[in-house]
Amino acid sequence: MIGLQKLCYNSTPTNGEEMALKNFLSLVSIVLFLGGCSYKLVDKEQLDAMDARLEHLEKNISQDISKELDEKLSEHVEKMNQHDQQVQALLEKSLTQQNETIQSLNTELTTFIKAKETAKPTIKKKRATVVSKVVPKDIKKLVVGSVEKVKIYPSNLIMNARIDTGAETSSINANDITEFERDGKKWVRFTLFDEKTNAPYSMERKVVRRVRILQSSLEEGYERRVVVKLKITIGDKEELSEFTLTSREHMQYPILVGRNVLQDLIVVDVSEQYMAPLTPKQDDKFKK
């Protein structure tokens, strides 16, 4: 220190003083170096200690969080179990009440049925009274099948006819239907064909009226037909009846006999065919 003071006060130190100053500075440098090393050593230990503490804290925090989660999960599971038990108890109670109600209804219904049967009066069955229609003895009805032979006058053509109780008016297959006037009256000319020989027969008849027949296949939805009167024979019955003229080429039978021919005279047995064979007639007036 003395040498350093002298060095500070003297502007020109001696050789001995200069050597002492150098030694002092070297010593100071060594002290400072060792002090720096010890400082660095102390800082590293502190850092390691801090790391260890942080690791310990992290471990404790993780354990605390895991424990808290486990507790909350257990609490939630317990609440769910309690809720399920409550719901199950309510369902069992409801089912029990329903079973009791059903049993009560069954008991009441059984009691009601027994009381009804006990109070039910005894009803004597009456014999059904059969009312038969009185038919004059002088009128003998002709029984025909679903298909019969029909003779058309004056052509003497014999054709197969379909007997249809559902049709109101009879119809016949006619071709070349042409209307004209005669003596101020409306007439119609048409052609019939023999089923066996296909020979044509032209006929002329006065127009009685016109009818509209519903036909869904036509654009207008119906067909206008001319109605004429024809003389026919079925079995032993002779009739003058109305027929509509139309094309029945697409039908199996050329003639359809409806209720206007059948009523009051003919009974139909739809399970049979050709039950009324044609019989020869001596009276030729009917053929004219």
C-alpha positions in Angstrom: 0.0 0.0 0.0 2.9 2.3 0.8 4.4 1.7 -2.6 1.1 2.3 -4.2 0.7 5.6 -2.3 4.3 6.6 -3.3 3.5 5.7 -6.8 0.4 7.9 -6.7 2.3 10.9 -5.2 5.6 10.5 -7.1 5.5 10.9 -10.8 8.6 8.9 -11.3 8.8 5.7 -9.2 12.1 3.9 -8.6 12.8 0.4 -9.8 12.1 -1.2 -6.5 8.8 0.6 -6.2 7.9 -0.4 -9.8 8.6 -4.1 -8.9 6.5 -3.9 -5.8 3.6 -2.3 -7.8 3.8 -5.1 -10.3 3.6 -7.7 -7.6 0.7 -6.0 -6.0 -1.2 -5.8 -9.2 -0.5 -9.5 -9.8 -1.8 -10.3 -6.4 -4.9 -8.2 -7.0 -5.5 -9.9 -10.3 -5.2 -13.4 -8.6 -7.7 -12.4 -5.9 -10.1 -11.0 -8.4 -9.8 -14.1 -10.6 -10.5 -16.4 -7.6 -13.3 -14.2 -6.5 -14.8 -14.4 -10.0 -14.5 -18.2 -10.0 -16.1 -18.5 -6.6 -18.9 -16.1 -7.8 -19.6 -18.3 -10.8 -19.5 -21.4 -8.6 -22.0 -20.0 -6.2 -24.4 -19.0 -9.1 -24.5 -22.6 -10.6 -25.3 -24.1 -7.2 -28.1 -21.7 -6.8 -29.4 -22.6 -10.2 -29.3 -26.3 -9.5 -31.1 -25.7 -6.2 -33.7 -23.7 -8.0 -34.1 -26.4 -10.6 -34.5 -29.0 -7.9 -37.1 -26.9 -6.1 -39.0 -26.2 -9.3 -39.0 -30.0 -10.1 -40.3 -30.6 -6.6 -43.0 -28.0 -6.9 -44.0 -29.4 -10.4 -44.3 -32.9 -8.9 -46.4 -31.6 -6.0 -48.6 -29.6 -8.3 -49.1 -32.6 -10.6 -50.0 -34.8 -7.7 -52.4 -32.2 -6.3 -54.2 -31.8 -9.7 -54.4 -35.6 -10.2 -55.8 -36.0 -6.7 -58.4 -33.2 -7.3 -59.5 -34.7 -10.6 -59.9 -38.1 -9.0 -62.0 -36.7 -6.3 -64.2 -34.8 -8.7 -64.6 -37.8 -11.0 -65.5 -40.0 -8.0 -68.1 -37.4 -6.9 -69.6 -37.2 -10.4 -69.8 -41.1 -10.7 -71.5 -41.2 -7.3 -74.0 -38.6 -8.4 -74.8 -40.5 -11.6 -75.3 -43.7 -9.6 -77.7 -41.9 -7.3 -79.6 -40.6 -10.3 -79.8 -44.0 -11.9 -81.1 -45.5 -8.7 -83.7 -42.8 -8.4 -84.9 -43.3 -12.0 -85.0 -47.1 -11.5 -87.0 -46.6 -8.4 -89.5 -44.4 -10.2 -89.9 -46.9 -13.1 -90.5 -49.7 -10.7 -93.1 -47.7 -8.8 -94.8 -46.8 -12.1 -94.9 -50.4 -13.3 -96.3 -51.5 -10.0 -99.1 -48.9 -10.3 -99.9 -50.0 -13.9 -100.1 -53.6 -12.8 -102.4 -52.8 -10.0 -104.6 -50.7 -12.4 -104.8 -53.5 -14.9 -105.7 -56.1 -12.3 -108.4 -53.7 -11.0 -109.8 -53.3 -14.5 -109.8 -57.0 -15.1 -111.7 -57.6 -11.9 -114.3 -55.0 -12.8 -114.6 -56.3 -16.3 -115.1 -59.9 -15.0 -117.7 -58.7 -12.5 -119.5 -56.7 -15.3 -119.6 -59.7 -17.7 -120.9 -62.0 -15.0 -123.6 -59.5 -14.1 -124.5 -59.1 -17.7 -124.8 -62.8 -18.3 -127.0 -63.2 -15.2 -129.3 -60.4 -16.3 -129.5 -61.5 -19.9 -133.1 -62.6 -20.7 -133.8 -65.8 -22.5 -135.0 -65.2 -26.0 -136.9 -67.8 -27.8 -135.9 -68.3 -31.4 -138.7 -67.9 -33.9 -138.9 -69.8 -37.1 -138.3 -67.7 -40.1 -141.4 -67.1 -42.2 -140.8 -67.8 -45.8 -142.8 -65.6 -48.1 -143.1 -67.0 -51.6 -144.0 -64.8 -54.6 -147.4 -65.8 -56.0 -147.0 -66.6 -59.7 -150.1 -67.1 -61.9 -150.5 -70.7 -62.8 -151.0 -69.8 -66.5 -147.5 -68.2 -66.8 -144.6 -70.5 -67.0 -141.2 -68.9 -66.8 -138.4 -70.0 -69.1 -135.1 -71.0 -67.4 -132.1 -70.1 -69.4 -128.3 -70.3 -68.9 -125.6 -67.6 -69.2 -125.4 -68.3 -73.0 -128.3 -69.3 -75.3 -129.2 -69.5 -79.0 -131.3 -66.6 -80.2 -133.2 -66.5 -83.5 -133.6 -63.1 -85.3 -136.6 -62.4 -87.5 -137.2 -62.0 -90.4 -133.7 -63.0 -91.3 -134.0 -66.4 -89.5 -130.4 -65.9 -88.4 -129.5 -67.9 -85.3 -126.8 -66.4 -83.1 -125.2 -67.1 -79.7 -126.3 -64.6 -77.1 -124.8 -63.6 -73.8 -127.5 -63.4 -71.1 -126.7 -60.4 -68.8 -129.0 -59.4 -66.0 -126.8 -56.4 -65.3 -127.5 -54.8 -68.7 -130.7 -52.8 -68.9 -131.1 -52.8 -72.7 -130.1 -55.5 -75.2 -127.7 -54.9 -78.0 -126.8 -56.6 -81.3 -123.7 -56.5 -83.5 -124.5 -54.4 -86.6 -122.4 -53.1 -89.4 -122.9 -50.4 -92.1 -125.3 -48.5 -89.9 -126.9 -45.8 -92.0 -129.8 -43.5 -91.0 -132.3 -42.2 -93.5 -135.9 -40.8 -93.6 -139.0 -42.6 -94.9 -142.4 -40.9 -94.9 -141.0 -38.2 -92.6 -139.9 -40.8 -90.1 -136.4 -41.7 -89.1 -135.2 -45.1 -90.2 -131.9 -47.0 -90.1 -130.4 -49.6 -92.4 -127.8 -52.0 -91.0 -126.2 -55.4 -91.8 -126.2 -58.6 -89.8 -123.8 -61.5 -90.5 -124.4 -65.3 -90.1 -122.0 -66.7 -87.5 -121.3 -69.9 -89.4 -121.3 -68.8 -93.1 -120.6 -65.1 -92.5 -123.3 -64.3 -95.1 -124.6 -60.8 -94.8 -128.3 -59.9 -94.2 -129.5 -56.3 -94.6 -132.3 -55.1 -92.5 -134.3 -51.8 -92.2 -136.0 -50.7 -89.0 -137.7 -47.6 -87.7 -135.6 -45.6 -85.2 -137.3 -45.8 -81.7 -134.9 -43.5 -79.9 -131.2 -42.8 -79.3 -129.2 -43.5 -76.1 -125.8 -42.5 -74.8 -123.7 -45.4 -73.5 -120.7 -44.5 -71.3 -117.4 -45.5 -72.9 -114.2 -44.4 -71.1 -112.1 -45.4 -74.1 -113.8 -42.7 -76.3 -112.7 -39.1 -76.4 -116.2 -37.8 -75.5 -116.6 -40.4 -72.8 -119.8 -41.9 -74.3 -121.2 -43.5 -77.4 -124.5 -42.6 -79.2 -126.4 -45.6 -80.2 -129.6 -46.0 -82.3 -132.4 -48.2 -80.7 -134.7 -50.3 -82.8 -137.2 -53.1 -82.2 -136.4 -56.6 -83.2 -138.4 -59.8 -83.1 -136.5 -62.7 -81.5 -137.1 -66.2 -80.1 -135.4 -67.7 -77.0 -136.4 -71.3 -76.3 -140.1 -71.3 -76.7 -140.5 -67.6 -75.9 -141.1 -65.0 -78.6 -140.4 -61.4 -77.9 -140.5 -58.0 -79.6 -137.9 -56.0 -77.8 -135.6 -53.0 -78.1 -132.0 -53.5 -79.2 -129.2 -50.9 -79.5 -127.1 -51.2 -82.8 -123.4 -51.2 -82.2 -120.2 -53.0 -83.2 -119.6 -56.0 -81.1 -116.8 -57.5 -83.2 -114.4 -57.3 -80.2 -116.9 -59.2 -78.1 -117.2 -63.0 -77.9 -121.0 -63.0 -78.5 -122.7 -60.9 -81.2 -125.9 -60.4 -79.1 -126.3 -59.2 -75.5 -129.7 -60.0 -74.0 -130.5 -57.6 -71.1 -133.3 -57.1 -68.6 -135.7 -55.6 -71.1 -136.1 -59.1 -72.7 -135.8 -61.1 -69.5 -138.2 -59.4 -67.1 -141.3 -61.3 -66.0 -140.7 -64.2 -68.5 -137.2 -65.6 -68.1 -135.2 -66.8 -65.1 -131.4 -67.0 -65.5 -129.2 -69.8 -64.1 -125.7 -68.4 -64.6 -124.0 -71.7 -63.7 -125.4 -73.3 -66.9 -125.4 -72.7 -70.7 -127.8 -73.6 -73.5 -130.7 -74.7 -71.3 -133.4 -73.4 -73.6 -133.1 -75.0 -77.1 -135.0 -73.3 -79.9 -138.3 -74.9 -80.8 -140.0 -74.8 -84.3 -143.0 -72.6 -84.6 -146.0 -73.1 -86.8 -147.1 -69.5 -86.7 -145.4 -67.7 -89.7 -147.0 -64.4 -88.9 -144.4 -63.7 -86.3 -141.6 -64.0 -88.9 -143.0 -61.3 -91.1 
